[in-house]
Amino acid sequence: MLRSMRPEDQPKIRSEVSSRLFDSVLAQTQRGDQHRLSEVINDNLYHELERLRRGDCDGDPAADKSFYMDLRRKLPHASDAQQQKMLRTLLDRFVDEICGNFDERVYRVSTRFVPLALGGLLTGLSPGRLLEGLDVQGSLDRHVVIDGDVEQVHRLNELGTLVFAPTHVSNLDSVVLGYTFHRMGLPPVIYGAGLNLFTNRLMGYFMRNLGAYTVDRRKTAPLYKNSLKEYATATLEMGYNNLFFPGGTRCRNGAIETQLKKGLLGTSIGAYRNNLTARADTGRIFIVPVNLSFPLVLEAATLIREHLRRSGRARYIIVDDEFSRARRWFDFIRGLVTMDAKIHVTFGDALDPFGNDLNEDGDSLDPTGRVIDPARYLHVDGKPAADTRRDMEYTRMVSSKLMDRYRQNNVALETHALAFTCLELYRRNASEQDLYRFLRSLGPEMSLNMDEVEQTLGELIDQLQALEAAGKIRCTDAIREGDIDTIIRRGLRSFGTYHTTPVLERRGVRIHLGDTNLLFYYRNRLEGYGLLGAPNLLEGDTIS
């Protein structure tokens, strides 16, 4: 709703978040809902010291350890007043680390520089030629396709506050989305950025000054997690559009998210309830699903490798990947334009904080299409009130609706279709039934006859077209038109452009396998649609 964060709101939000959490913890300990205050403090100190012991730290770990150890030494002898001061100190430390900044000057520079720089990479222009006024903006516009109900997004932005909930493919997602919002004329958003993203100095500078708040997924202290949620809640209450990645982290296996984290997603209910209580003009909150579809993924090799390791999975934080290497950025973006590839940003139908559909005026609808008052979902004895279990169920309903939207607005690209076809043909001819042994059994000596690929790809296209007609997926023009030659040509060109080893490569009348893991990664974007009678390879350890 608001254009950008007002400078006077930044310290106000910091103070509000810290004070709310302070009052909440004191109230719970005094009611007996939690352990004594000293135990709450000690538990958070334990989590932080354990993190430091594991080496999960940046900055000055020695200073951090000294700070926490000093609090731990003083805690057993601290009076009630001293314990409250320790709690305030911990909360201020967490909140200060999390809170983002917004600098209008940096925003103006970024909205001019980022499209110019990305456009230059896409067209291969030198810095000198960028200054000649060539149409690099037009090139960038051609390579980022914005689809879905864009008009609804604009209407809802005028009616209330938006929570954008995108799929999470790459660390480039925030760059692409920021450019998309600017191109659409939407205000900048508040969003959480993983601490590892700040290893890229240029990106780190812009994110720190464009409203990104820091999320350190290595931190497990309850007060830290609650600080994250309360910060998002407070910014929503004040009318600032937010962006959450409900998947929590980049999807390692390349598929559409099938499990969502509900912590930040649930903050929309808390913010809506607080606005109802305060009778705030910014009360209405809408959740907008967004699908990001890349023909190639910058960090695909690292992501699928970590998925296949199967150890840690979502708990494993990749610190050094392709995103942090400037040269790989350049190669990736240049690769996209070389093959004239397009990144698709698709907006799904928006929801209210409880998972209800909306009409054109932003009114909530029940399953029969009747207009309802969503405020009644929060009433206890006629007034808005918190109920943790009830609100968790509402958030679960939103999560389920989002996953449905993600599947419906997933764009089947040429790379996805070709990868799915080829891996399915390899699977049909496999003697090994264990998924991981099967993947290891495939190598560069493996190849497929072009006629067989074309025939099976044709079957896949027919099924994708039927799914799109039923509103269950989206397709590119080539897939929609059944242009097999174009699909194969674009798929092979993409697979041979950026990755160190071509995923697939044509030699004569046969297609040879180059990188099994990446073939599996790109194939997984079409997982779960029942295509070609293939099993869901991500649901178990077998391929039958």
N, C-alpha and C positions, 0 to 999 in steps of 0.2 A: 504494500500500500504506500509506504513512504518512499521517497526517491532515494535517499541514502541516510546513513546513520548521522544524526546531528551530533556535533562535537560534545555538547553538554550532556548527551545521553550516555556516553561511554563511561565516565566515572559513576554516573547514577546507577547504571546496570551492575557495575562491579560491586558497589555498596549494597544494592538491593539483593543480589544473589547471596553474598556472604551473610547478610543479616537474616535472610529467610532461613538459610540452612542452620545458622546459629540458634535461632528461636525454635526451629523444628527439633533439633537434637536435644536441646534443654527440655522442651515440653515432653518429648518421648521418654527421656530418662527420669523425669519427675513423675510421670504417670506410671512408670514401671514397664512401658512397652519395650524398652531396651535395657541393657545392662547399665550399671552405674557409669557416670560420665568418664571416670578414670579408665574404665574398661573399654569404652568407645575410643578414647584417645589412644590407648595402648594397642588396640587392634589395628588402627590405621598406621601407627608407627611400625608395627610388625610388618604390615604389607609393604611399606616403603623400604624398610631395611632389607627385607627379603629381595625386593627388586634390585637394590643396589648390590647385594651379595651375588646375584646371578649375573651382574654386569650389564643389566638392561638400563643403561643410563647415558645421558648426554650432558654436555656442559662440564660442571666441576663435581664429579662424584664424591671426592674427598670432602668438599664443603657441605654437600647434601648429607653425607653420613654424619658429619660433625653436628649439623643442625638437629637431625633426628635423635642422635645419641644424647645430646644435651637435654632434649625434652624428656627422653626416657629416664635419665638419671634424676631429674627433678620431680617427675610425676608421683612417685610413692610418697613424697613428703609435701605435696602441694595441697593447699587449702582449696575450698570450693571456688573461691574467687580466682585463685591462681589457675585452677583447672579450666575455668571458663576462659581465662585469658589465653591458655594454651590452645583451646579449641578455636578461638578466634584467629590465633596466629596460623594454625594449620589451614583453616578455611581461606584466609586471605592469601596464603601461599598458593593454594590450589587454584583459586579463582583468578589471581593475577597471571598465573601461567596459562590458563585456558583463554582468558578474554582476548578477543581480537581487537583490531583497531580499524578505523576507516578514515582514509585521508582523501578528501575530494580531489586534491591536486593529482595524487597518484592515480585515481580512477580516471580522470580526464586524460592523463598521459597514456594509460594502459588501453583505453578504448580507441586511441589513435594509433598507438604503437603496435599492439598485439595483432590486429587485423593486417597491418602493413607488413609486419615481420613474418607472420604465417603465410600471407599471400606471396611474399617474396620467396619463401622456401618452396611454396607450391609451384611457382613459375620459374624457379631457378635463377632469379634476378640477383645481380650484385647489389651491394648497398648503394653504389652510385646510381644505378638505374632506378632504384626505388624512389630516389628523390626527383626523378624526371616526370612524376605524375602519371605513370602507367597504371592500367586498371588492375592492380593487384587485389583490390577489394572485390572486384567482380569475379576474379578467379577463386577467391576464398568462398564467396557466396555460392559459386557453382559446385564446390566440393563439400559443402555442408548443407544437406537437404533437411529442411524443417517441415514436418508433416503432423497430421492429427488435427484436433480441434483447437487451432490457434486462437480463433475468435473467442472461444469460451475462456481461455486463459486470460485474455485481455479484459473480458467482462468481469471475471472474478477478481482480478487485480484491482478493479475500481470498487468492488463491493466489500472486500475484506483483505485478509492477510493470507498469503499462499505458502504452503509447504510443498516444495518440489521433492519428489521421491523417485530418483532415477535408479535404473539398473547400474551396476558398477563393473565396468569392463577393464578400464585402464586408468592410470594416474593422469592421463590426458583428459579424462572425463570433465574435470572441473574447468579446464581451459576451454574445451568445446562448448560446455554449457554456459560459461561466462560470455563467450562470444555470441552464442545463440540468444541469450537474454538481451544483450546489447543490441543485436540486430533487430530483435522484435520490439525494441523500445521499452523494455521492462526495466524496473529499477534493479540495482545490484542486490545480491542476496547475502544473508549471513549463512555461513556453512562451516562445518567441522572438517579440518584437514589433518590427516595423519601426520605425526611428527616426522616420519621418514620423508615426507614430501619436501620438507624444508632443507634437505641436503642439496637440492638444486638451488644455488644461490639466487639466480634470477627469479625463479618461481617463488622462492621463499620471501624475497623482498615484496613482490606484488601481493602474495597471499596475506602477509602480515598487515598490509595497508589497504586491503580490499574487503575487510570484514571477516576473514577466515579466523576461526578460533582453533586452538591447538588441541588435538586429541591424541593422547599417548596411550595406545592400546596395551602397552606393557604395564601400565599402572592398574592395580587391582584394589587399591584402598577404597572402601565404600564412600568415604567423604569426597574423594576425587570423582567417582562416578556420579554421585548425586550433584556435584558442582556442575558437571557437564549438562545434566538434564535441566537443572534450574536455570542455567545460563540460556539455554535454548528456549525454555518457557518464558523467561523474562523478555527476551527480544521479540517473541511472538506477541506477547501482551502489548508491547509498545508499537506494534504494527509493522515490524520489519519482516519481509519475506525471508524464509529459511530454506535451506536445502539439506536434506538428510539422505545418505545412502543407506536404505534399510537393510541391505545385505551386510553392512558393517565394514566390509573390505572387498577388494577386487575378487570376483569369482575365479577361483584358481583353475577350475576344470573347463571353463569356456561356455558353460551352459547358462540358461536363464536361471535366476535365483529360485530355489525351492524352499529355502528357509530364510526368514527375516528376523533381524534383531528388533525387539519391540520397545527398548528403553527410550531412545530419542523420539521414536514414532509416537509414543504415548504422551509426549509433552504437549501435543496439540490439544488433548483433552484438558490437561491442567491449565493451559493458557486460556482456553475457551471458558472453563469454569471460573477462573479468576476474573476474566473480563465481564462475565455475567454478574458476578458478585459486585464488581466495581461499577457496573452499568457503563462500561467503556464503549466509545464509538467504534473502536477497532475490534469489536467483539467477534465478528464472523471469521472463521478460519476454514480454509479449503485445502485439501490434499490433492496434488496433481501428479499422477504417475508419468514417468518419462522413460522411454526406451532409447538406449544408445546402441547403435549397430555399426560396427567397424568391419570392413572387409579384411583388414589386417590389424593385429593388436601389437602395440609396441613391446610389451613385456611378456608376450605369449610364451616364449621358451622358458623363462624363469617361472611363470605361474604354473604351467602344466608340470614342470619338473617337481615343484614343491607339492602339487596335488598327488603325484604318483609316489612320492616318498611316504605319504600316508601318516607321517608322524607329526603331531602337532596340528596340522591342517590350519584351521582359522586362527589358532593361537600363535602360529609361526609368523613373525613379522619380517618381511623382506626389507632389509635396509639398503642393500646395494643391488639395484637391478638396472634395466635399460633406461628407465626414466631419469636416473641421476647422471647419465652420460650424454653430454651435449651432442656428441657426434652421432649417437644412435638416434637422437631426436631428428637431426638433420636428415640422416639416411631414411628414416621412417616416413617423414613428411614428403621428402622428395620422391620416395617410392610411390606414395599415394597418387601424386600428380602424374608420374611417369605412366601409370596404368589408367589414368583418368578415373580413379576410384572416388567413391562418395561415402561420406559419413552420414548416417541417417539419425536425426533427432526427432522422435515421435512422441507427441503429447497424447496421453490417454484421457478418457473421460474422468473428470474430477470427482472427488468424494468429500463428504463432510467428515468431521473427526470420528464418527462412529461407523463409517463404512457405507453410508447411504448414498445412493445416486442423487444427482442434482438436476433441476430443470434449468432453463435458460436464464432465469433470474437468480440462480444460486440457492433456490429453496430446496430443502431436503425432501426426498421422496421415500415413501415406504415401498415394499416390494410390489404393491399393486399400482404404484404411480401416483398416489395421493400425496399432497403437500402435508408435511408434518412439522412440528416445532421441535428441533433437536435439543433445545434447552431442557425439555422434560426428561430427557435421558439422565440428567444429572440431579434431578430433584429428589430431595428427602424431606418429607413433611412440607412440600411446597416451595422449598428453597434449594438453590444449587449447593451441593455438598460433596466432599471427597469420599470415595469408597474404593479402596485399593483393588479388591477382588473384582468388583463390578467394572472398574475402568480397565483392568487387565483384559477382561473378556471383550470389551469394546475394541481395544487395541488389537486383539487377536482377530476380530472380524475385519478390521481395516487391513491387517496383514494378508488375510485370505483374499480379499478383494483386489489388493495390489498385485498379488501373484497371478490372479486371473487376467488382470489388465496387461501384465508383462507378457504373458503368453500370447494374448490377442494382438499385441502391437509389436511383437518380435518381427523384425524384417529378415526374411530368408534371403541371404545374399549368394552370389555365385560361388564364393569360396566355401560357404557352408554346404551348399548343395553338392558340389564336386567332392568335397571331403567326405560327406556322409555316404555318397554313392560308392566311392572307392573303398572306404573302410568296411562297408557292408559286404562288398564282393570278397574282400580278403577274409572276413569273418566266415562267410559261407563255405569257403574252401579250407578252413582251418581244422586241424586235428586236435589242437590244444584248446581245452575248454576254460582254463583259468585265464581271466582277463589280463593279468599282468604278465603271465608267461606268453600269452598270445601276442601282446604288444612287443615283448622282447624278441619274439621269434621273427618279426617282420624286419626286413633289411633292404639295402639298396639293390640287392639282386632280385627283389620281388617286382613283378610288373603285371599289368593288366592289358588285355586286348582292347583296342579302342572301340571296336564294334560292341563288345560286352558292356563297356562303360556307357556308351551312348544309349544302348537299349535300357539299361537299368536307370540311368539318369532320366530318360523319358518317362519311366514309370513313376519316379520320384516327383517329377514336375507335375504330372497329372494329379498326384495326391496333394501336392502343395497348392495347386490351383483350386482344388475342391475345398481345401481347408480355408483358403482365403475367401472363397465365395460364401462360406459359412461364418465368416467373421472370426476365425480362430487363429489367423496368422496374417502377416503381410508379406508381399513378394516384390521383388524388383521388376522393372518392365520386361527384362529378358526372360525371367522365369514366368511372368504372367503371360507372355506371348509364346512361350514354349520354344524359344530360340536356342536349341541345344548347342549349335556351333559357337554362338556368342558366349554362352555360359561356360563352356569348356575353355574357350580362348581367354576369357577374362579371369577365370579361376586359375589357370596355369600361369598366366602372366603375373597375377598377384602373388602366387606362391613362389615365383622365381625372382621377385623384385627386391624384397627387403631382407628376408631371413637369410642367415649365413649359408645354410644348406637349403636348396629348394625343397618345399614340402612335397611337391609332385613335379615331374618333368616328363615332357613328351619326347620320345625318341622313335622316329618312324611311325609305325602303326601301334605302338604300345606306350602306356603311361607307366613310368617307373617311380617307385617310392623313394623319397629322399629323407624325410624326417617323420618317423612314426608318431612320436609324441605330439608334434604339431598337427598332424593329420587328425589325431584323436581330439585335440583341443578344438579345432575348427568344426569338426563333425558334431561335437557336443552341443552346439548352438541349436540344433534341430532335435535334440533328445526329448523324448516324452510325447511326441506327437503321433506315435504309432506308424511311422513311415516305413515302407518296404517290409513290413512285418518284422523289423529288427527289434531285439530286446532292448530294454533300458539298461545300458551298460553302466550307468552310474548308480544303480540301485543295489548291485551285488558284486561278487567277485568272479562271476562266470559270464560267458558270452553266448550262452544258449537260453 
